[in-house]
């Protein structure tokens, strides 16, 4: 296995994204913005936004086809406001500021 993530912070940065995209070859990528998706898929960010907002499929996802390549993509807007990721970040921050109630024995 090719390890690219070595720390908790690196993992949190990776998974704290706003969009999930499934490619035609069934690979999955996470993105922070529609503009990033546009660069990789050649589907305009405004088209993706309109399709997601149209609620044809639901209120948080759509299926888009790239005009240039004719590839089909599934794009899902992730709910990061109440995600478990934010809870993990809060817990991590709390644990960094914890004052130990265990007595320290000095020698």
Backbone as XML, in Angstrom:
<?xml version="1.0"?>
<chain id="A" units="angstrom">
  <residue number="1" name="UNK">
    <atom name="N" x="0.853" y="-1.177" z="0.000"/>
    <atom name="CA" x="0.000" y="0.000" z="0.000"/>
    <atom name="C" x="0.897" y="1.237" z="0.000"/>
  </residue>
  <residue number="2" name="UNK">
    <atom name="N" x="0.572" y="2.177" z="-0.863"/>
    <atom name="CA" x="1.292" y="3.437" z="-0.953"/>
    <atom name="C" x="0.696" y="4.411" z="0.068"/>
  </residue>
  <residue number="3" name="UNK">
    <atom name="N" x="1.391" y="4.659" z="1.172"/>
    <atom name="CA" x="0.882" y="5.501" z="2.248"/>
    <atom name="C" x="1.152" y="6.970" z="1.936"/>
  </residue>
  <residue number="4" name="UNK">
    <atom name="N" x="0.090" y="7.754" z="1.876"/>
    <atom name="CA" x="0.208" y="9.188" z="1.593"/>
    <atom name="C" x="-0.183" y="10.042" z="2.792"/>
  </residue>
  <residue number="5" name="UNK">
    <atom name="N" x="-0.879" y="9.459" z="3.733"/>
    <atom name="CA" x="-1.336" y="10.184" z="4.916"/>
    <atom name="C" x="-0.677" y="9.538" z="6.125"/>
  </residue>
  <residue number="6" name="UNK">
    <atom name="N" x="0.072" y="10.352" z="6.862"/>
    <atom name="CA" x="0.848" y="9.814" z="7.970"/>
    <atom name="C" x="0.419" y="10.297" z="9.350"/>
  </residue>
  <residue number="7" name="UNK">
    <atom name="N" x="-0.403" y="11.338" z="9.411"/>
    <atom name="CA" x="-0.796" y="11.881" z="10.706"/>
    <atom name="C" x="-2.310" y="12.096" z="10.757"/>
  </residue>
  <residue number="8" name="UNK">
    <atom name="N" x="-2.830" y="12.286" z="11.970"/>
    <atom name="CA" x="-4.261" y="12.585" z="12.132"/>
    <atom name="C" x="-4.614" y="13.890" z="11.427"/>
  </residue>
  <residue number="9" name="UNK">
    <atom name="N" x="-3.765" y="14.890" z="11.559"/>
    <atom name="CA" x="-4.035" y="16.186" z="10.931"/>
    <atom name="C" x="-4.103" y="16.070" z="9.412"/>
  </residue>
  <residue number="10" name="UNK">
    <atom name="N" x="-3.210" y="15.291" z="8.834"/>
    <atom name="CA" x="-3.242" y="15.086" z="7.382"/>
    <atom name="C" x="-4.540" y="14.395" z="6.965"/>
  </residue>
  <residue number="11" name="UNK">
    <atom name="N" x="-4.989" y="13.422" z="7.768"/>
    <atom name="CA" x="-6.242" y="12.728" z="7.465"/>
    <atom name="C" x="-7.419" y="13.686" z="7.568"/>
  </residue>
  <residue number="12" name="UNK">
    <atom name="N" x="-7.457" y="14.492" z="8.618"/>
    <atom name="CA" x="-8.553" y="15.450" z="8.788"/>
    <atom name="C" x="-8.582" y="16.463" z="7.650"/>
  </residue>
  <residue number="13" name="UNK">
    <atom name="N" x="-7.419" y="16.937" z="7.235"/>
    <atom name="CA" x="-7.364" y="17.866" z="6.105"/>
    <atom name="C" x="-7.905" y="17.209" z="4.839"/>
  </residue>
  <residue number="14" name="UNK">
    <atom name="N" x="-7.573" y="15.935" z="4.654"/>
    <atom name="CA" x="-8.005" y="15.234" z="3.447"/>
    <atom name="C" x="-9.513" y="15.004" z="3.418"/>
  </residue>
  <residue number="15" name="UNK">
    <atom name="N" x="-10.078" y="14.575" z="4.533"/>
    <atom name="CA" x="-11.496" y="14.221" z="4.534"/>
    <atom name="C" x="-12.421" y="15.401" z="4.779"/>
  </residue>
  <residue number="16" name="UNK">
    <atom name="N" x="-11.899" y="16.517" z="5.217"/>
    <atom name="CA" x="-12.747" y="17.685" z="5.475"/>
    <atom name="C" x="-12.954" y="18.472" z="4.178"/>
  </residue>
  <residue number="17" name="UNK">
    <atom name="N" x="-13.557" y="17.825" z="3.212"/>
    <atom name="CA" x="-13.822" y="18.418" z="1.898"/>
    <atom name="C" x="-15.318" y="18.620" z="1.726"/>
  </residue>
  <residue number="18" name="UNK">
    <atom name="N" x="-15.685" y="19.375" z="0.697"/>
    <atom name="CA" x="-17.096" y="19.706" z="0.489"/>
    <atom name="C" x="-17.784" y="18.843" z="-0.554"/>
  </residue>
  <residue number="19" name="UNK">
    <atom name="N" x="-17.012" y="18.223" z="-1.447"/>
    <atom name="CA" x="-17.620" y="17.463" z="-2.545"/>
    <atom name="C" x="-16.928" y="16.118" z="-2.731"/>
  </residue>
  <residue number="20" name="UNK">
    <atom name="N" x="-17.739" y="15.117" z="-3.060"/>
    <atom name="CA" x="-17.253" y="13.798" z="-3.404"/>
    <atom name="C" x="-17.596" y="13.562" z="-4.871"/>
  </residue>
  <residue number="21" name="UNK">
    <atom name="N" x="-16.631" y="13.079" z="-5.641"/>
    <atom name="CA" x="-16.858" y="12.814" z="-7.063"/>
    <atom name="C" x="-16.482" y="11.372" z="-7.359"/>
  </residue>
  <residue number="22" name="UNK">
    <atom name="N" x="-17.412" y="10.667" z="-8.008"/>
    <atom name="CA" x="-17.124" y="9.322" z="-8.494"/>
    <atom name="C" x="-16.909" y="9.419" z="-9.991"/>
  </residue>
  <residue number="23" name="UNK">
    <atom name="N" x="-15.757" y="8.947" z="-10.418"/>
    <atom name="CA" x="-15.356" y="9.009" z="-11.822"/>
    <atom name="C" x="-15.877" y="7.801" z="-12.592"/>
  </residue>
  <residue number="24" name="UNK">
    <atom name="N" x="-15.882" y="7.870" z="-13.906"/>
    <atom name="CA" x="-16.380" y="6.755" z="-14.718"/>
    <atom name="C" x="-15.602" y="5.453" z="-14.502"/>
  </residue>
  <residue number="25" name="UNK">
    <atom name="N" x="-14.344" y="5.546" z="-14.081"/>
    <atom name="CA" x="-13.564" y="4.334" z="-13.812"/>
    <atom name="C" x="-13.742" y="3.850" z="-12.369"/>
  </residue>
  <residue number="26" name="UNK">
    <atom name="N" x="-14.729" y="4.443" z="-11.671"/>
    <atom name="CA" x="-15.128" y="4.108" z="-10.309"/>
    <atom name="C" x="-14.132" y="4.560" z="-9.243"/>
  </residue>
  <residue number="27" name="UNK">
    <atom name="N" x="-13.195" y="5.430" z="-9.593"/>
    <atom name="CA" x="-12.344" y="6.030" z="-8.570"/>
    <atom name="C" x="-13.124" y="7.149" z="-7.895"/>
  </residue>
  <residue number="28" name="UNK">
    <atom name="N" x="-12.754" y="7.440" z="-6.666"/>
    <atom name="CA" x="-13.436" y="8.459" z="-5.877"/>
    <atom name="C" x="-12.432" y="9.513" z="-5.448"/>
  </residue>
  <residue number="29" name="UNK">
    <atom name="N" x="-12.808" y="10.778" z="-5.618"/>
    <atom name="CA" x="-11.960" y="11.881" z="-5.176"/>
    <atom name="C" x="-12.796" y="12.856" z="-4.356"/>
  </residue>
  <residue number="30" name="UNK">
    <atom name="N" x="-12.132" y="13.511" z="-3.409"/>
    <atom name="CA" x="-12.771" y="14.538" z="-2.594"/>
    <atom name="C" x="-12.224" y="15.896" z="-2.998"/>
  </residue>
  <residue number="31" name="UNK">
    <atom name="N" x="-13.105" y="16.899" z="-3.024"/>
    <atom name="CA" x="-12.728" y="18.242" z="-3.456"/>
    <atom name="C" x="-13.225" y="19.292" z="-2.485"/>
  </residue>
  <residue number="32" name="UNK">
    <atom name="N" x="-12.490" y="20.398" z="-2.428"/>
    <atom name="CA" x="-12.886" y="21.531" z="-1.586"/>
    <atom name="C" x="-13.800" y="22.499" z="-2.311"/>
  </residue>
  <residue number="33" name="UNK">
    <atom name="N" x="-13.732" y="22.525" z="-3.648"/>
    <atom name="CA" x="-14.534" y="23.509" z="-4.386"/>
    <atom name="C" x="-14.985" y="22.959" z="-5.737"/>
  </residue>
  <residue number="34" name="UNK">
    <atom name="N" x="-16.017" y="23.601" z="-6.269"/>
    <atom name="CA" x="-16.503" y="23.232" z="-7.608"/>
    <atom name="C" x="-15.479" y="23.585" z="-8.678"/>
  </residue>
  <residue number="35" name="UNK">
    <atom name="N" x="-14.706" y="24.615" z="-8.443"/>
    <atom name="CA" x="-13.666" y="25.002" z="-9.418"/>
    <atom name="C" x="-12.593" y="23.924" z="-9.556"/>
  </residue>
  <residue number="36" name="UNK">
    <atom name="N" x="-12.258" y="23.273" z="-8.451"/>
    <atom name="CA" x="-11.306" y="22.162" z="-8.510"/>
    <atom name="C" x="-11.888" y="21.015" z="-9.339"/>
  </residue>
  <residue number="37" name="UNK">
    <atom name="N" x="-13.173" y="20.743" z="-9.125"/>
    <atom name="CA" x="-13.842" y="19.684" z="-9.889"/>
    <atom name="C" x="-13.843" y="20.044" z="-11.370"/>
  </residue>
  <residue number="38" name="UNK">
    <atom name="N" x="-14.131" y="21.309" z="-11.665"/>
    <atom name="CA" x="-14.162" y="21.777" z="-13.052"/>
    <atom name="C" x="-12.829" y="21.511" z="-13.756"/>
  </residue>
  <residue number="39" name="UNK">
    <atom name="N" x="-11.719" y="21.766" z="-13.076"/>
    <atom name="CA" x="-10.395" y="21.559" z="-13.679"/>
    <atom name="C" x="-10.167" y="20.096" z="-14.047"/>
  </residue>
  <residue number="40" name="UNK">
    <atom name="N" x="-10.627" y="19.175" z="-13.193"/>
    <atom name="CA" x="-10.382" y="17.754" z="-13.435"/>
    <atom name="C" x="-11.390" y="17.103" z="-14.372"/>
  </residue>
  <residue number="41" name="UNK">
    <atom name="N" x="-12.649" y="17.566" z="-14.344"/>
    <atom name="CA" x="-13.699" y="16.883" z="-15.109"/>
    <atom name="C" x="-14.078" y="17.588" z="-16.403"/>
  </residue>
  <residue number="42" name="UNK">
    <atom name="N" x="-13.675" y="18.844" z="-16.529"/>
    <atom name="CA" x="-14.042" y="19.680" z="-17.687"/>
    <atom name="C" x="-15.548" y="19.959" z="-17.734"/>
  </residue>
  <residue number="43" name="UNK">
    <atom name="N" x="-16.174" y="19.979" z="-16.552"/>
    <atom name="CA" x="-17.577" y="20.372" z="-16.422"/>
    <atom name="C" x="-17.572" y="21.691" z="-15.669"/>
  </residue>
  <residue number="44" name="UNK">
    <atom name="N" x="-18.230" y="22.712" z="-16.200"/>
    <atom name="CA" x="-18.164" y="24.029" z="-15.576"/>
    <atom name="C" x="-18.757" y="24.002" z="-14.168"/>
  </residue>
  <residue number="45" name="UNK">
    <atom name="N" x="-18.139" y="24.768" z="-13.287"/>
    <atom name="CA" x="-18.599" y="24.811" z="-11.892"/>
    <atom name="C" x="-20.030" y="25.336" z="-11.805"/>
  </residue>
  <residue number="46" name="UNK">
    <atom name="N" x="-20.384" y="26.262" z="-12.683"/>
    <atom name="CA" x="-21.756" y="26.790" z="-12.661"/>
    <atom name="C" x="-22.768" y="25.722" z="-13.085"/>
  </residue>
  <residue number="47" name="UNK">
    <atom name="N" x="-22.404" y="24.887" z="-14.043"/>
    <atom name="CA" x="-23.296" y="23.792" z="-14.458"/>
    <atom name="C" x="-23.509" y="22.794" z="-13.326"/>
  </residue>
  <residue number="48" name="UNK">
    <atom name="N" x="-22.434" y="22.471" z="-12.618"/>
    <atom name="CA" x="-22.540" y="21.544" z="-11.492"/>
    <atom name="C" x="-23.441" y="22.145" z="-10.421"/>
  </residue>
  <residue number="49" name="UNK">
    <atom name="N" x="-23.210" y="23.409" z="-10.108"/>
    <atom name="CA" x="-24.003" y="24.097" z="-9.088"/>
    <atom name="C" x="-25.484" y="24.110" z="-9.456"/>
  </residue>
  <residue number="50" name="UNK">
    <atom name="N" x="-25.790" y="24.423" z="-10.710"/>
    <atom name="CA" x="-27.186" y="24.450" z="-11.174"/>
    <atom name="C" x="-27.830" y="23.080" z="-11.064"/>
  </residue>
  <residue number="51" name="UNK">
    <atom name="N" x="-27.075" y="22.039" z="-11.456"/>
    <atom name="CA" x="-27.635" y="20.686" z="-11.407"/>
    <atom name="C" x="-27.903" y="20.249" z="-9.977"/>
  </residue>
  <residue number="52" name="UNK">
    <atom name="N" x="-26.970" y="20.554" z="-9.077"/>
    <atom name="CA" x="-27.180" y="20.183" z="-7.670"/>
    <atom name="C" x="-28.370" y="20.956" z="-7.109"/>
  </residue>
  <residue number="53" name="UNK">
    <atom name="N" x="-28.468" y="22.235" z="-7.445"/>
    <atom name="CA" x="-29.547" y="23.089" z="-6.932"/>
    <atom name="C" x="-30.910" y="22.761" z="-7.534"/>
  </residue>
  <residue number="54" name="UNK">
    <atom name="N" x="-30.927" y="22.148" z="-8.717"/>
    <atom name="CA" x="-32.191" y="21.854" z="-9.383"/>
    <atom name="C" x="-33.008" y="20.799" z="-8.644"/>
  </residue>
  <residue number="55" name="UNK">
    <atom name="N" x="-32.356" y="20.043" z="-7.798"/>
    <atom name="CA" x="-33.004" y="18.997" z="-7.008"/>
    <atom name="C" x="-33.671" y="17.937" z="-7.881"/>
  </residue>
  <residue number="56" name="UNK">
    <atom name="N" x="-33.179" y="17.776" z="-9.103"/>
    <atom name="CA" x="-33.720" y="16.729" z="-9.974"/>
    <atom name="C" x="-33.484" y="15.352" z="-9.360"/>
  </residue>
  <residue number="57" name="UNK">
    <atom name="N" x="-32.297" y="15.173" z="-8.811"/>
    <atom name="CA" x="-31.941" y="13.887" z="-8.212"/>
    <atom name="C" x="-32.116" y="13.900" z="-6.701"/>
  </residue>
  <residue number="58" name="UNK">
    <atom name="N" x="-32.019" y="15.039" z="-6.115"/>
    <atom name="CA" x="-32.045" y="15.216" z="-4.669"/>
    <atom name="C" x="-31.501" y="16.604" z="-4.401"/>
  </residue>
  <residue number="59" name="UNK">
    <atom name="N" x="-31.322" y="16.951" z="-3.165"/>
    <atom name="CA" x="-30.862" y="18.304" z="-2.891"/>
    <atom name="C" x="-29.366" y="18.402" z="-2.652"/>
  </residue>
  <residue number="60" name="UNK">
    <atom name="N" x="-28.633" y="17.310" z="-2.843"/>
    <atom name="CA" x="-27.207" y="17.388" z="-2.556"/>
    <atom name="C" x="-26.320" y="16.607" z="-3.521"/>
  </residue>
  <residue number="61" name="UNK">
    <atom name="N" x="-26.880" y="16.162" z="-4.633"/>
    <atom name="CA" x="-26.058" y="15.434" z="-5.598"/>
    <atom name="C" x="-26.608" y="15.553" z="-7.007"/>
  </residue>
  <residue number="62" name="UNK">
    <atom name="N" x="-25.760" y="15.218" z="-7.972"/>
    <atom name="CA" x="-26.192" y="15.219" z="-9.367"/>
    <atom name="C" x="-25.305" y="14.284" z="-10.168"/>
  </residue>
  <residue number="63" name="UNK">
    <atom name="N" x="-25.737" y="14.024" z="-11.375"/>
    <atom name="CA" x="-24.944" y="13.273" z="-12.341"/>
    <atom name="C" x="-24.684" y="14.220" z="-13.500"/>
  </residue>
  <residue number="64" name="UNK">
    <atom name="N" x="-23.416" y="14.391" z="-13.829"/>
    <atom name="CA" x="-23.026" y="15.321" z="-14.889"/>
    <atom name="C" x="-22.233" y="14.578" z="-15.956"/>
  </residue>
  <residue number="65" name="UNK">
    <atom name="N" x="-22.386" y="15.035" z="-17.178"/>
    <atom name="CA" x="-21.647" y="14.465" z="-18.302"/>
    <atom name="C" x="-20.774" y="15.562" z="-18.893"/>
  </residue>
  <residue number="66" name="UNK">
    <atom name="N" x="-19.492" y="15.266" z="-19.024"/>
    <atom name="CA" x="-18.559" y="16.216" z="-19.618"/>
    <atom name="C" x="-18.828" y="16.303" z="-21.116"/>
  </residue>
  <residue number="67" name="UNK">
    <atom name="N" x="-19.039" y="17.527" z="-21.613"/>
    <atom name="CA" x="-19.339" y="17.695" z="-23.041"/>
    <atom name="C" x="-18.168" y="17.271" z="-23.917"/>
  </residue>
  <residue number="68" name="UNK">
    <atom name="N" x="-16.955" y="17.554" z="-23.471"/>
    <atom name="CA" x="-15.776" y="17.236" z="-24.279"/>
    <atom name="C" x="-15.458" y="15.762" z="-24.345"/>
  </residue>
  <residue number="69" name="UNK">
    <atom name="N" x="-15.547" y="15.076" z="-23.208"/>
    <atom name="CA" x="-15.142" y="13.671" z="-23.144"/>
    <atom name="C" x="-16.312" y="12.696" z="-23.137"/>
  </residue>
  <residue number="70" name="UNK">
    <atom name="N" x="-17.511" y="13.197" z="-22.825"/>
    <atom name="CA" x="-18.723" y="12.373" z="-22.681"/>
    <atom name="C" x="-18.657" y="11.439" z="-21.469"/>
  </residue>
  <residue number="71" name="UNK">
    <atom name="N" x="-17.713" y="11.683" z="-20.552"/>
    <atom name="CA" x="-17.626" y="10.889" z="-19.333"/>
    <atom name="C" x="-18.742" y="11.291" z="-18.372"/>
  </residue>
  <residue number="72" name="UNK">
    <atom name="N" x="-19.235" y="10.308" z="-17.623"/>
    <atom name="CA" x="-20.315" y="10.530" z="-16.665"/>
    <atom name="C" x="-19.719" y="10.560" z="-15.255"/>
  </residue>
  <residue number="73" name="UNK">
    <atom name="N" x="-20.116" y="11.575" z="-14.471"/>
    <atom name="CA" x="-19.610" y="11.754" z="-13.111"/>
    <atom name="C" x="-20.767" y="11.876" z="-12.135"/>
  </residue>
  <residue number="74" name="UNK">
    <atom name="N" x="-20.601" y="11.284" z="-10.975"/>
    <atom name="CA" x="-21.528" y="11.475" z="-9.853"/>
    <atom name="C" x="-20.860" y="12.486" z="-8.928"/>
  </residue>
  <residue number="75" name="UNK">
    <atom name="N" x="-21.579" y="13.566" z="-8.604"/>
    <atom name="CA" x="-21.031" y="14.612" z="-7.743"/>
    <atom name="C" x="-21.982" y="14.818" z="-6.574"/>
  </residue>
  <residue number="76" name="UNK">
    <atom name="N" x="-21.449" y="14.675" z="-5.359"/>
    <atom name="CA" x="-22.259" y="14.820" z="-4.152"/>
    <atom name="C" x="-21.683" y="15.924" z="-3.283"/>
  </residue>
  <residue number="77" name="UNK">
    <atom name="N" x="-22.565" y="16.832" z="-2.880"/>
    <atom name="CA" x="-22.171" y="17.869" z="-1.939"/>
    <atom name="C" x="-22.247" y="17.270" z="-0.541"/>
  </residue>
  <residue number="78" name="UNK">
    <atom name="N" x="-21.149" y="17.317" z="0.178"/>
    <atom name="CA" x="-21.091" y="16.733" z="1.511"/>
    <atom name="C" x="-21.554" y="17.742" z="2.549"/>
  </residue>
  <residue number="79" name="UNK">
    <atom name="N" x="-22.206" y="17.256" z="3.572"/>
    <atom name="CA" x="-22.679" y="18.124" z="4.643"/>
    <atom name="C" x="-21.579" y="18.228" z="5.690"/>
  </residue>
  <residue number="80" name="UNK">
    <atom name="N" x="-20.742" y="19.239" z="5.567"/>
    <atom name="CA" x="-19.615" y="19.387" z="6.487"/>
    <atom name="C" x="-19.989" y="20.154" z="7.738"/>
  </residue>
  <residue number="81" name="UNK">
    <atom name="N" x="-21.156" y="20.773" z="7.775"/>
    <atom name="CA" x="-21.523" y="21.564" z="8.951"/>
    <atom name="C" x="-21.794" y="20.712" z="10.176"/>
  </residue>
  <residue number="82" name="UNK">
    <atom name="N" x="-22.295" y="19.511" z="9.978"/>
    <atom name="CA" x="-22.602" y="18.649" z="11.121"/>
    <atom name="C" x="-21.886" y="17.309" z="11.007"/>
  </residue>
  <residue number="83" name="UNK">
    <atom name="N" x="-20.800" y="17.304" z="10.318"/>
    <atom name="CA" x="-20.129" y="16.039" z="10.068"/>
    <atom name="C" x="-19.369" y="15.541" z="11.282"/>
  </residue>
  <residue number="84" name="UNK">
    <atom name="N" x="-19.120" y="14.282" z="11.275"/>
    <atom name="CA" x="-18.321" y="13.651" z="12.317"/>
    <atom name="C" x="-16.911" y="14.223" z="12.318"/>
  </residue>
  <residue number="85" name="UNK">
    <atom name="N" x="-16.469" y="14.684" z="11.180"/>
    <atom name="CA" x="-15.122" y="15.257" z="11.063"/>
    <atom name="C" x="-14.980" y="16.453" z="11.982"/>
  </residue>
  <residue number="86" name="UNK">
    <atom name="N" x="-15.983" y="17.325" z="12.001"/>
    <atom name="CA" x="-15.926" y="18.490" z="12.868"/>
    <atom name="C" x="-15.915" y="18.077" z="14.331"/>
  </residue>
  <residue number="87" name="UNK">
    <atom name="N" x="-16.641" y="17.018" z="14.670"/>
    <atom name="CA" x="-16.635" y="16.526" z="16.040"/>
    <atom name="C" x="-15.252" y="16.014" z="16.418"/>
  </residue>
  <residue number="88" name="UNK">
    <atom name="N" x="-14.599" y="15.335" z="15.499"/>
    <atom name="CA" x="-13.249" y="14.836" z="15.756"/>
    <atom name="C" x="-12.293" y="15.997" z="15.974"/>
  </residue>
  <residue number="89" name="UNK">
    <atom name="N" x="-12.426" y="17.042" z="15.167"/>
    <atom name="CA" x="-11.561" y="18.217" z="15.312"/>
    <atom name="C" x="-11.780" y="18.854" z="16.682"/>
  </residue>
  <residue number="90" name="UNK">
    <atom name="N" x="-13.027" y="18.996" z="17.095"/>
    <atom name="CA" x="-13.323" y="19.579" z="18.406"/>
    <atom name="C" x="-12.748" y="18.739" z="19.532"/>
  </residue>
  <residue number="91" name="UNK">
    <atom name="N" x="-12.914" y="17.427" z="19.432"/>
    <atom name="CA" x="-12.372" y="16.551" z="20.462"/>
    <atom name="C" x="-10.855" y="16.639" z="20.517"/>
  </residue>
  <residue number="92" name="UNK">
    <atom name="N" x="-10.228" y="16.720" z="19.367"/>
    <atom name="CA" x="-8.770" y="16.820" z="19.309"/>
    <atom name="C" x="-8.309" y="18.114" z="19.959"/>
  </residue>
  <residue number="93" name="UNK">
    <atom name="N" x="-9.010" y="19.213" z="19.675"/>
    <atom name="CA" x="-8.649" y="20.496" z="20.266"/>
    <atom name="C" x="-8.834" y="20.473" z="21.776"/>
  </residue>
  <residue number="94" name="UNK">
    <atom name="N" x="-9.890" y="19.831" z="22.232"/>
    <atom name="CA" x="-10.120" y="19.725" z="23.675"/>
    <atom name="C" x="-8.996" y="18.938" z="24.335"/>
  </residue>
  <residue number="95" name="UNK">
    <atom name="N" x="-8.602" y="17.841" z="23.709"/>
    <atom name="CA" x="-7.585" y="16.984" z="24.306"/>
    <atom name="C" x="-6.226" y="17.671" z="24.369"/>
  </residue>
  <residue number="96" name="UNK">
    <atom name="N" x="-5.969" y="18.616" z="23.484"/>
    <atom name="CA" x="-4.700" y="19.351" z="23.505"/>
    <atom name="C" x="-4.647" y="20.361" z="24.643"/>
  </residue>
  <residue number="97" name="UNK">
    <atom name="N" x="-5.798" y="20.743" z="25.168"/>
    <atom name="CA" x="-5.848" y="21.755" z="26.216"/>
    <atom name="C" x="-6.259" y="21.184" z="27.568"/>
  </residue>
  <residue number="98" name="UNK">
    <atom name="N" x="-6.168" y="19.887" z="27.725"/>
    <atom name="CA" x="-6.602" y="19.241" z="28.953"/>
    <atom name="C" x="-5.548" y="19.448" z="30.038"/>
  </residue>
  <residue number="99" name="UNK">
    <atom name="N" x="-6.020" y="19.798" z="31.229"/>
    <atom name="CA" x="-5.134" y="19.891" z="32.388"/>
    <atom name="C" x="-5.300" y="18.615" z="33.175"/>
  </residue>
  <residue number="100" name="UNK">
    <atom name="N" x="-4.223" y="17.946" z="33.408"/>
    <atom name="CA" x="-4.280" y="16.664" z="34.092"/>
    <atom name="C" x="-4.601" y="16.861" z="35.561"/>
  </residue>
  <residue number="101" name="UNK">
    <atom name="N" x="-5.492" y="16.014" z="36.072"/>
    <atom name="CA" x="-5.820" y="16.060" z="37.489"/>
    <atom name="C" x="-5.012" y="15.018" z="38.272"/>
  </residue>
  <residue number="102" name="UNK">
    <atom name="N" x="-4.153" y="14.295" z="37.565"/>
    <atom name="CA" x="-3.323" y="13.302" z="38.205"/>
    <atom name="C" x="-2.135" y="13.989" z="38.864"/>
  </residue>
  <residue number="103" name="UNK">
    <atom name="N" x="-1.893" y="13.733" z="40.147"/>
    <atom name="CA" x="-0.763" y="14.385" z="40.807"/>
    <atom name="C" x="0.562" y="13.924" z="40.213"/>
  </residue>
  <residue number="104" name="UNK">
    <atom name="N" x="1.474" y="14.818" z="40.107"/>
    <atom name="CA" x="2.805" y="14.508" z="39.595"/>
    <atom name="C" x="3.729" y="14.367" z="40.784"/>
  </residue>
  <residue number="105" name="UNK">
    <atom name="N" x="4.441" y="13.264" z="40.816"/>
    <atom name="CA" x="5.359" y="13.026" z="41.930"/>
    <atom name="C" x="6.743" y="13.505" z="41.516"/>
  </residue>
  <residue number="106" name="UNK">
    <atom name="N" x="7.259" y="14.456" z="42.251"/>
    <atom name="CA" x="8.597" y="14.968" z="41.987"/>
    <atom name="C" x="9.604" y="14.227" z="42.841"/>
  </residue>
  <residue number="107" name="UNK">
    <atom name="N" x="10.761" y="13.961" z="42.305"/>
    <atom name="CA" x="11.766" y="13.249" z="43.090"/>
    <atom name="C" x="12.847" y="14.160" z="43.576"/>
  </residue>
</chain>
